[in-house]
């Protein structure tokens, strides 16, 4: 059984090569998704955006390439390759790609006893 999908296992790879920027689009590749966690690789064309929304879990953005502007709780943050930022659960946030931009998004969701 594998828990991480859409990537080769047991092979060194560059995440930046795993999602290509497509002009005028936001490209996403789901790597893992269950009741506890969501891991998604994104590639944004310059000028593309995700409008304001919120999540039930904490969301961590790891910037792989490019620059983006994230608005978290009404505060704008510019993030660049090599940087990481946390968007807290239930806090509205949005993203705008200042230039072609790639990120790894990890959302850790609240544990609910079954």
CORGI-V388798 format. One record per residue. RES is the residue in one letter. PSI is psi as a letter, one per 20 degrees, with the letter a starting at -180 (* if undefined). OMEGA is omega as a letter, one per 30 degrees, with the letter a starting at -180 (999 if undefined). D_CENTER is the distance of its C-alpha to the mean C-alpha in Angstrom with 2 decimals. Layout:
res=(RES | RES)
psi=(PSI | PSI)
omega=(OMEGA | OMEGA)
d_center=(D_CENTER | D_CENTER)
//
This chain:
res=(X | X | X | X | X | X | X | X | X | X | X | X | X | X | X | X | X | X | X | X | X | X | X | X | X | X | X | X | X | X | X | X | X | X | X | X | X | X | X | X | X | X | X | X | X | X | X | X | X | X | X | X | X | X | X | X | X | X | X | X | X | X | X | X | X | X | X | X | X | X | X | X | X | X | X | X | X | X | X | X | X | X | X | X | X | X | X | X | X | X | X | X | X | X | X | X | X | X | X | X | X | X | X | X | X | X | X | X | X | X | X | X | X | X)
psi=(p | q | h | p | r | j | q | p | q | k | p | p | r | o | h | h | i | i | o | q | p | p | p | j | r | o | p | q | o | p | h | q | p | a | i | h | q | p | p | p | p | q | p | p | q | p | i | q | r | p | r | p | r | r | q | i | r | p | p | p | p | o | p | h | q | a | q | r | o | p | o | o | k | i | p | p | p | p | q | r | p | i | q | q | q | p | o | q | q | j | p | p | q | r | p | p | o | h | r | p | p | q | q | p | p | p | p | o | q | q | p | o | p | *)
omega=(l | a | l | a | l | l | l | l | l | l | l | l | l | a | l | l | a | l | a | l | l | a | l | a | l | a | l | l | l | l | l | l | l | a | a | a | l | l | a | l | a | l | a | l | l | l | l | a | l | a | a | l | l | a | l | l | l | a | l | l | l | a | a | l | l | a | l | l | l | l | a | a | l | l | a | l | l | a | a | l | l | a | l | l | l | l | a | l | l | l | a | l | l | a | l | l | l | l | l | a | l | a | l | a | l | l | l | a | a | l | l | a | a | 999)
d_center=(24.71 | 21.18 | 18.18 | 15.53 | 15.94 | 15.49 | 15.97 | 19.45 | 20.69 | 23.03 | 22.20 | 20.65 | 18.00 | 15.75 | 12.11 | 12.47 | 15.19 | 13.45 | 11.80 | 14.17 | 13.94 | 16.28 | 18.24 | 17.66 | 14.74 | 11.07 | 10.74 | 8.62 | 9.85 | 9.96 | 11.01 | 12.25 | 13.01 | 15.93 | 17.41 | 16.05 | 12.50 | 9.59 | 7.55 | 5.75 | 5.85 | 5.67 | 8.80 | 10.23 | 13.96 | 15.53 | 16.21 | 13.73 | 12.03 | 10.68 | 13.67 | 14.30 | 13.61 | 13.34 | 12.40 | 15.03 | 13.10 | 11.74 | 7.99 | 7.23 | 5.12 | 7.00 | 8.11 | 9.82 | 11.85 | 13.08 | 13.00 | 11.41 | 12.90 | 11.28 | 13.95 | 14.04 | 17.32 | 18.88 | 18.34 | 16.79 | 15.01 | 14.71 | 12.30 | 13.14 | 12.76 | 13.46 | 12.37 | 10.32 | 10.31 | 10.58 | 10.63 | 13.63 | 14.41 | 16.32 | 15.76 | 15.04 | 12.21 | 11.39 | 9.86 | 12.23 | 12.11 | 15.27 | 15.48 | 13.86 | 10.36 | 8.00 | 4.94 | 4.26 | 2.65 | 6.36 | 8.43 | 12.08 | 14.49 | 18.10 | 20.71 | 23.47 | 26.69 | 27.99)
//
